[in-house]
Amino acid sequence: MSGTSVLCQSHLLSLPNSPLQSSELNAKFNEQGWLSLLKRCKSMEEFKQVHAHILKLGLFYDSFCGSNLVASCALSRWGSMEYACSIFRQIEEPGSFEYNTMIRGNVNSMDLEEVLLLYVEMLERGIEPDNFTYPFVLKACSLLVALKEGVQIHAHVFKAGLEVDVFVQNGLISMYGKCGAIEHAGVVFEQMDEKSVASWSSIIGAHASVEMWHECLMLLGDMSGEGRHRAEESILVSALSACTHLRSPNLGRCIHGILLRNISELNVVVKTSLIDMYAKCGSLEKGLCVFHNMAHKNRYSYTVMIAGLAIHGRGREALRVFSDMLEEGLTPDDVVYVGVLSACSHAGLVKEGLQCFNRMQFEHMIKPTIQHYGCMVDLMGRAGMLKEAYGLIKSMPIKPNDVVWRSLLSACKVHHNLEIGEIAAENIFRLNKHNPGDYLVLANMYARAKKWANVARIRTEMAEKHLVQTPGFSLVEANRNVYKFVSQDKSQPICETIYDMIQQMEWQLKFEGYTPDMSQVLLDVDEDEKRQRLKHHSQKLAIAFALIHTSEGSPIRISRNLRMCNDCHTYTKFISVIYEREITFFLLRFAVRERGSNFYLINVQIFRDLVEDPILHAGDLASSFIERSVEDQILNSRSLWLKMLREDR
């Protein structure tokens, strides 16, 4: 908090030429006149002129005047915390207002350690913090992830009798959430007598910060059920993130509709969240439409769009978006290049990927991280360049982690290179011995090579280490219910109908030239047994169920906890063409807690609750907005909204 005292800076007393140097300024103002002029300052230069005159007239030592000088300099967009500090230190007996102003200013300028030092200084000088102090001190703890200090400040809150103040409670919820103590955040929230919309925003944001996406949507449903508050922008952004991670496009579209109805102009952050949600939930075209209709894009918007195109294997389009970003004058960072290299990897653009990797280092001077090397190993591995990928790993200036070696192992499995695969597996086991999937990949490679003794050795090692692979399952939504299937599943009440549908699909596939890939069954059994096992994989059962229970021509979206085999991939492409259905698979990237698969069912129930409002229940309301590009018309015309509702029904 060091700074040169403005009282010693005599050059401030000589006023330079400026718009403020007028007859109005030269007049003899009283205190209120100078404070009024202080509020009109638009730059530090103008502020210093007013400050100099206040010093010259001897008004500074009035506590009210000094406080306003500190507030103007510390909290204005054009202000300087260093200069504000120098003024603050000249106040002989600063009170809670001055300390609160400095604490708030330092939070805004992200000088977070200084916030805690100022708070301690307040206590040492016997100045009692109030309900304006604690929210900003707690915010500093949140940003510092300082749980220990946050707990101590919570104790001070109790001593001060402010534990029931709604602003302090909201700060406590956010602090505990950002520090990972979500249980404590929940306790504070439950103890609140009156929950404001900011309280709901804090608790939903707290759960989002620890990636408890299911709970985010549950809380949104609870708030909606109370009917007392309308969800604000920050809440809906958290809900969009939850939809993205839970792969819930229906609820995501519903939230998009709420945003369009309640907010006149969506900002860049919200639109970027929408792009991310649509891209990761399989509706890439809708995400592209939101992106292209954005009047202003920032680097994060481009990053999300590039990553979305990468997921869908549209590498050349991702490179075009990257080129547009550079033409806009935006400088790429390491995160953007992860998306670009991933796009090249998924699209098999080896030459372009190598060019981008070199450009990143030598043109944009970005030092490659482990993520960039992982993308390059994946790029080479997918292209069958296994020796080159292995050579890159050995030449890396940083130690490769298990993720990099796992990319190489997966590529070796695809391209049947057992020699390099064994090397990759050996390095993985040295870094991480507790992932059963790695052992199974190696065991399957041995099985393909018919080295059954090695298969038995790997299986025995897994048993000794108590490693059990989570069984694969597929989730499919139909008629607003979610159904779970496992391989060879006969637990469904309508399993006979599903298996009959599988048989019909098999006949159709034969006419189209499909042949089952028996090599995907890595068991020492006869061909008929292999064919039966392939036929009833969980995703095939889910597809059959969806074909029966969804309307003709509607898209099918299936979520899986494990990657599909090559045979299922080929099978799905044929079925998509034969039945003229868009079929999208999502790989679930989150842990299923003790609720098992019920998290998804509750997710759908929240969707039901939200769409009870008939204005929102326009099947694909947000999609209609995007496709017709009439967002402004919808927002300005309720009659047009209702017309679209009737058309959709």
N, C-alpha and C positions, 0 to 999 in steps of 0.2 A: 504494500500500500504506500510505497514511497512515491514522492512527487514534489516538485519545486513549489514552494508556497507562492500563490498568486499575489500575496501582499508584498512580496519582494520583487515582483516583476514590474519594474517601473515603465517598461515599454508599453504595457497595457493601457497606461493613462493617456498616451497620445493616440488619437483616433484616426485610423486610415480613412481614405475616401470610400464610401459605400452608400447604399440607399438609405441607411439609418442616419447618416450624417446630414441632418436636415434641421430646419428651424424647430421642428418638434423635439428633436433630440437635444438641442442646445438650450431649450427652455428649462426652467428650474422645476423639476418634477418633485412631487411628494412621493412617499413610499408606495402608495397604491398605483401611482402613475408609472413608476419604474417597473413594478411587478407586472402591470398590464403590458408594458413594452417587452418584458422578458418573455412572455408567452408568445409573442409574435416573432421571436427569433427563428430563423430557418437554417442557420449554420453556426459552427463554432466561432467564426470570425465575428458575426453579429452578436453572439452571446458574450464574447470577451469584451466587446465595446460597452455593452450594458453593464457587465460586471465591473468594469473599470470606473464607470460613472457612479455606481453604487458605492464603491470603495471611496471615491473622491468626496462624495457627499456624506460619508460616515454612517450610511444606512446598514452596512453589512452586519454590525454587531446586534442589530435587532434580530432576535431568534427567528421570527417569521420570515424575514427577508433572506437570511442565510439558508433556511430550510428550503425555500423555493429555488434558490440558486442550485443547491445540491440536486433537487428533484428534476429541474429542467436539464441539467447537464448529464445526470445519470440515466434518465429514462427516455430522453428524446432520441429519435432515430439518428440524428446528426451528432449526438453527444459523445463525450469522452470520459470513460471511467477513471482514467488517470487524473484528468483535470478535476472531475467531481471529487475524487479522493483528496486532492490538495485543498479544495474548498472545505470539505467535511472536517479535515484536521484542524482548520482554523476556528471551528465552532467550539467555544470553551466548554459548554455543557450540552452535548448532543443528547436528545431524548429518543424515545422509541420511534418517532416518525422519521428522524434522520437515519437511524440504524436500519429501519425497514426499507427505506429508500435505497440505501447502499446495498443491502442484501438482495433486493429485487434487481437492481442494476447489474450486480455481479452474476446473478443467475442468468440474466438475459445475455450477458457477454461471455457466459460459460466459464467464468473464473470461480469454480465451485469450491475449491479449498478455501478461498478467501471468504466465502459465505459462512463456512463453519467457524473460521477465525473471528469474524465479526460477531457471530452469535455468542461465542465464548466470551468475547470482550464485553458484550452487553451484560452477561451474567456477572462478570467480575466487577463491573461498575454499578451493579445493583439496579439495573434498568430491567423492568419486567417485560419479557416478550408478550405479545398479544396475538389475537387471531389473525392479524395481518403478517406477523412474523413467521409463524409456524408453517403455513403452506409453502412458502418459498424455501425455507430451510429444509423441509422434507423433500421438496423437489430436487434440491442439490444432492441430498442423500440418495434419491432415486437415480439420478444421472451418474453418481459416483458408484452406484451399487454398494453403498456403505450401510449394510444392515445393522451392524453393531451400533454405529452412531445413531441410526434411525430409531432403534429400540430405546436408546437412552433419551432421545428427544421425545419419544412417546411417553416415557415416564415423566418428563418435565411437563408435558401437556396435561397429565393427570394432576400434577401438583398445582398447575395454574388454573385448574377447574375448567379447562376448555375441551374436555373429551367429548362433549355433546355439540360442539360447534360444527356445523355442516361443512364449512370450508376446510377446517382442520381434519375432519374425518375423511374427506375426499383425498386430502394430501396423504394421509396415513395409508389409505387403500392403495393409492398409486405407488407409494414408496415400497410397501410390502410386496406388491405385485412385481415391480421392477427388480426387486432384490430376491425374487424366487420364493418368498415366504407367503405363498398364496393362501394357506390356512389362516394366517393372521389377518390377511386382507379380508377374508370371508367373515371372520369374527367381528371385525370393525363394522363391516357392512350390515351384518345381521343385527347389531346393537343400535343401529341408527333409528331414531324415532320417525324422522321424516327423510325420505330419500328423494333427492332432487334428480333432474335428468343428468346433472354432472356426476352424481353419485353412481348412477347406473353406468355412465360412460367410464368412470374410474374402475369399477369392478369388472366390467367387460374387457376394458383395456388391460387390466391386471392379468386376467386369464389368457388374453391373447399374447401377452409378453412371455408367458411360460408355455405357449403353444397348446393350451387346453382348449382346443377348438370346439369340441362338443359342448363343453360347459359354456362357452361364449354364446352359442345358439340357444342353449337352455335358458340362460339369463335374459337373452333378447325375447324369448317366448314369455318368460315371467313378467318382464316389463310391459310387453304388449298385452298380457292378460290383465294387468292392473288397470289399464286403460286411462291412466292419469297423466302419462307423459308421451310425447311424440319423439321418436328416436331422432337424435340429431346426427349431423354429418359424421362426427368421429365414431359414434357407435356403429353406424352403418358401414364405415370403412373396416372396422374390426370384424363385423359380421361377414363382409365380403372376403376378408382373409380366411375366415373360418370355412366359408363355402369353397374357397380355392383349395384349401388343404384337405377338406373332406370330400372333394370332388362332387359337390352338390349343385349342379347347374340350375335345377328348378328353383331352389331357394335363392340362388344368386340372381336369377332373372327377376324374381319377385322383389328383391332388395333394390335392384336397378330401377324397377318401376316406382318404388317408394321414393327413391332419390329424385327421379324426374318430376314426381308430383309435388314434392315438398321444397325443392331447392331450385331457384330460378336459373342459376348458372353453376354447373359442376366445375370445381377447380381441377388443377392438373393432378393433384394427389388422388382424388376420387376417380378420375378418368383412367389414370394409370392402374389403379386397383381393379377397375372393371376390365381393362385389357388383360391383366394377369389372370383374373377369374375366368373369363371366357376362353382364353388360350389353354389354360390348364384343365378346364372342364370339357374340352373337346369342341368348343364352338369358336374355332379360330377365325372364321370369316366375320363373326360379330365383333371379335376383338380388333380385327383389322379395320372394320368400319368405324369403331370408336376412335382408333388411332388416327385414321386419315381425316376424321372430322374435327380433330383437336386444333384449335386456333394457335395454341402455344404448347410446345413440347420441350421438356427438359431432358437431361441426360438419362435420368431414371426411366422416363417414358420410352426412350429408344432402347434402353437395356432390356426392359420387360418385353417389348415387342420382338426384339431379336431372339430372346430366350424362348418366347412362345413359338416363333417360327422354327427354331431349332428343335423343339420337342416334336413338332409335326413333320420333321424331315425336309422342310422347305428351305434348304441351305442357301440357294441362290437368291431367294427373296430376302433372306436375312442379311446377306451381303449387300443387297441394294439398299436396305434400310440403314445399314451401317454407313454406306457411302453417302446417303442423304444426311445422316447425322454429321458427318465431317463437313459436308457442304454448308450446313447450317452454322458452322463455326464452333461446334461443341467439341471439346477435347475428350477423347475416350479415356476411361480409367481401366484398372485391372479387371473390374467386374464386367464391364462391357466386353472385354476381350475373352473372358470365359464363355460368354454367350456366343460370340462370333466363332471361336474355335469349336465349341460344342455343335454349332450349326453345321460347320464343315464336316465334323465327325459323323453326324447322323445322316448327312447327305452324301457321304463318300467323296467329298471334294478334297482330295489329298494335296494336290498342287496349291489350291487356294489356301488351305489350312497352313501349309508351310510358309507361304508368302505372308499371311497375317501374323504368324508367330514371329517371323523376322521383322516385320514392320513394327510390331509392338515394341520390340527391343531397341531397334536402331532408329526408328523415326519418332516414336512417342516416348522413348526412353523409360519404358516400364519394365522393371525386373520381373521375370517369370516367377510365379509362385507355384506351390505344389498343385494347385488346381489347374494351372495352365499346362504343366507337364502331364497331369492326368488326362487332360483333353487330347494332348498330342499322342500319348500312348494309346488311347482309345481310337483316335483317328487312324493310326498306323495299324493297330490290331484289327479293326473292322475291315481294312483293305487287304488283310493277309500279310502285311509287312511285319511279321513277328520278330525276325532278327533285328530289323531296324528299331522296332519298339523296345526290344530288350537292350540294344545298344544305347538308346536314348536314356533308359533308366540307369544304366551303369555310368553314363557320363553326366548325370544330373549333379549340379553343385550343391543341392540340398538332399538330405536323406529321404529316400522314397518311403511313403507310408503304405499301410496295408491296402488302401483304396487303389493306389497306382498299381501295385502288384496284382490286385484282384481284377483290374481291367485287362491286364496281360493274360491272366489265367482264363478269363472268359473268352478272350480272343483265341487262345490255344484250344479251348473246348470246341469252338465253332469250326476252326480250321484243322482240327485233329492233329495238333502238334504236341505229343505227349512229352517229348524231351524238354522243351522250354516250359511246358505246363508244370512239370515236376519242380523245376527251379523256382517258378513263381509261387507254387504252393508251399515250398519249403520256407521261402521268405515270409509268406503270409503267416504261417504257423509260428514263426519266430516272433512276429509282431503282435499277433492276435490269435490265441489258441481256442477261443470260445465261440467262434462263429460256425455253427454246424453246416451252413450252406457251402463253405469252402471245402470241407471234407467231402460233401456229397458231389461237388463238381469234380474233384479229383477221382473219387470212386467211380463216377459215371464215365470218366475218360478211360479208366482202367477197364471198365466193363465193355466199352466200345472196342477196346483193343483185345478183349477176351482174356484179360489177365485176372482171372477170378480169384486167385490167391491174394493178389494185391487188394482187390475189392473187399475180401474178407478181413484183411488186415486193417483197412481203413474203418470198416464198420465196427470191428472189435475195439479199435482205439476210441471211436465215438462213444461206444457203450461204456468203456472204462472212465471216460471223462464226463459221462452223463449228459452228452450233447444230443438233443432231440430237435429235429427240424419241425417247425410249425407246419401242420398240414396245409396244403394249398386250398383256397376256397375262392369262389366267385360270387359277387353280389350283383343283383339286377333289380331294377325298380320297374314295377308294373302296377297300374291302377293305384298309385300313391302308397304302395306297400313295397317293402324291400325283401327279397328272398335270397337265401344263402344256399349255395350248392357246393358239395365236395365231390371229388372223383368217385365214380361208381355209386353215386348217391341214389338211394331208394327210400329215403325218409320222407320225401314230399308226398302229400295226400294224392296228388295227381301224377305220380311217377309213371304209371302205365301210359298215360297220354303223352308224357314227355318222351318216353322211350319209343313210342310209335312215331312221334315226330322225328326223332333221330333216324329212324329207319327210312322215313320218307326223304329226309335230307340226304341220306346215303345213296338212294337211288338217283336223285337229281345230280349228285356229285359225280357219280359214275359216268353219266352222259356228258358231263363237262370235262372229263379227262382227269379227275382227281384220283391220285393213288396214295394211300396212307404211307407215311414214312416210318417204317418199322424200326429204323435205327434209333428212334426216340424212346423206345422201350428198352431200357438197359437192364433187363433181367434174363436169366438163363431159362427161358420158357419157349414153347413152340410158337409157330407163326399165328395160329388161330388165337391163342391166348394174348399175344401181342396186339392183334387186331381188335380184340374185345376191350383191352385196356385203353387203347387209343380212342376208341369210339366214345367212351363215357368219361372223358376228362371234364372237369367241373365247368370250364367255360363253354364247352359244347352243350352241356345240359342247360346252362343259363341262356344260351342263344336259342335253343329249342323252346324253352319256356317263354322267352320274350316274343318269339315269332307267333306263338299261340295266343298270348295275352296282351299284345299291343296292337294298335291299329296299323293297317297296311300302309307301308311307306314311311312310317315314323322311325326316327333314329333309335338305335339300341345302344345303351351305355352300360358297360359292365366294369365293375371294380374288382381288382384282384390283389391278393397280398403277395403273390410271387409272379415272376415273369412266366409267360407262356412258352411252350416248346415250339420248335419250328413247324411241326405238323399242324398244331392248332393255328399258327399264324397263316399257313397256306389254306387250311380249312376255312378260316374266317373270311379270307379274301374271296374265295369261291362262293360262299354263302351270301356275302354282301352283294355280289353281282347277280346271282341266281334270283334272290328274293328282293332285289332292288332296295336294300336297306343300308343306311350308313351305320356301321358298327364301330364303336369306339371303346377301347380298353384303357382303364386307368390303373396305375400301380399305386396302391395305398402306401403312403410314406409316413404313417404315424402308428404309434403303438395302440393296440386295442387293450384297454384296461380291463378291470374285473367285470365290466358289463358285457364282455364278449361282443357279439355283433349287434347288440341292442342299441349301441350308440347311433347306428344308422336309422333304426326304426324311430327313435326319438327325434332325430333330425327331421325325418319326414313329418312327424307329428307337429313339430314347430312350423313347418311349411304349411300344414293344414290350418293351424291356428292363425297364421298371418294372412292367409288368403281368404279368410272368412269375410273380410271387407270386399264387397263385390267389385269395387273400383279396381282392386288389385288382381282380381281373379280373371284376368283376360288372358288365359292360357299362356301366351308368349308375348305379354304386353311390351316389355322392354325390347324384345326382338323386333316387334313391329315398328317401334320408334326408330330403331337403328336402320332397319331396312328401308323405311320410307323417308328417313331424314327429315322428320317434321317435329323434332323435339320442342322447338319454340312454339309451334302451333298447338301442340298438346298442352303445354303448360299454360297457354293463354286462353284455351277454349275448352271448358268442361264438356260442352255438347259434343265436340269432336272426340274427346276421350270416351264418352258414353257410346258414341257411334261405333268406335273401334271395338269396344267391349261387346256390343251386340253382334258385330261381324264375326268376332273371334268365337263367340258362343255358337 
